[in-house]
Amino acid sequence: MSGFDPVWLALREPADRASRDAGLIEQAAAGLRGQDAPQICDIGAGTGAAKRAFSPVFPSGCRWTFVDNDAEVLAAARQACGPEVALRQVDLSLEPAPWPEGCALVTATAFFDLAGAAWVDRFAAALARDRLPLLACLTYDGVMRFDPAHPLDTAITSAFNRHQQTDKGLGGAALGPNATRFLVSALQAHGYRCRTALTPWRLTPAHQAGLIDTLVTGIAGAAVQIGDISAAQAEVWSADRKARLSEMQVGHLDLYAVPPAS
Ligand SMILES: C[S@@+](CC[C@H](N)C(=O)[O-])C[C@H]1O[C@@H](n2cnc3c(N)ncnc32)[C@H](O)[C@@H]1O
């Protein structure tokens, strides 16, 4: 188990779907049209949310490979997506280029913020070697907004962002909020054209009470664990946030990157 259990992934999937940038998804779809049964490789695939989100827009007949190191989420992906999806249980820290021969597009969702700088450099070099486009969605960007505000919001957010930059098992200290910026630079160094879009979650208790509750608990726990916030402060903050928030935003970026024309 990686800590990304299927229950958490199911909780976040509707918010992810509402936030993904339709324009960048359309550009990725346009790149696939005209290809015969294009192969897509989703890295850090979880239970297959990307396939569910992109299939209405991507051309029919796409063949999917899901790559993840977690047997439990891959089993859930098999149940949700059926036998036609290829599953690979791979530790991406050891194998940053797991796509099949003839792959047409690499996708990832909520993944690159877990990766370290050297790993992203290796990934970008392999992607460029194989001249593959990348659609990387919902990478955390470090910005959280809470309405109404609480005096501890800023301190908790910066503690959480520090925690996001600890080792997440993907090539050392994670890039966390800096991931998209770093990934864009790494790809541009190989001549890629990169387009990004802000894709924050905008969560309200009326629609996403369960997600807000789980998030607030997780954020407070991370802030205490990193050592910047006391348990008592975290308790005060999370009780207030769970009781009084009318909206919570969690910032993300989507990226679509295409290799240079040959
Ligand atoms: C935040 S979850 C996102 C899952 C999925 N993309 C989604 O949107 O629901 C990150 C995923 O990356 C996978 N992951 C993390 N580290 C990994 C590694 N070293 N190798 C392979 N997969 C990894 C986790 O198991 C998890 O499924």
The ligand as a Gaussian input file, in Angstrom:
#p B3LYP/6-31G(d) Opt

LIG

0 1
 C       -2.169000      11.109000      -5.767000
 S       -2.237000       9.500000      -6.435000
 C       -3.003000       9.829000      -8.031000
 C       -3.598000       8.599000      -8.648000
 C       -4.315000       8.807000      -9.983000
 N       -3.437000       9.417000     -10.969000
 C       -5.571000       9.623000      -9.802000
 O       -5.633000      10.727000     -10.349000
 O       -6.499000       9.162000      -9.134000
 C       -0.533000       9.150000      -6.895000
 C       -0.346000       7.755000      -7.486000
 O        1.060000       7.584000      -7.791000
 C        1.439000       6.280000      -7.400000
 N        2.876000       6.284000      -7.079000
 C        3.502000       6.993000      -6.123000
 N        4.816000       6.710000      -6.087000
 C        5.022000       5.788000      -7.067000
 C        6.174000       5.084000      -7.534000
 N        7.381000       5.261000      -6.966000
 N        6.022000       4.216000      -8.562000
 C        4.808000       4.022000      -9.131000
 N        3.680000       4.648000      -8.725000
 C        3.788000       5.525000      -7.707000
 C        0.590000       5.967000      -6.163000
 O        0.468000       4.585000      -5.906000
 C       -0.750000       6.629000      -6.556000
 O       -1.619000       5.723000      -7.194000

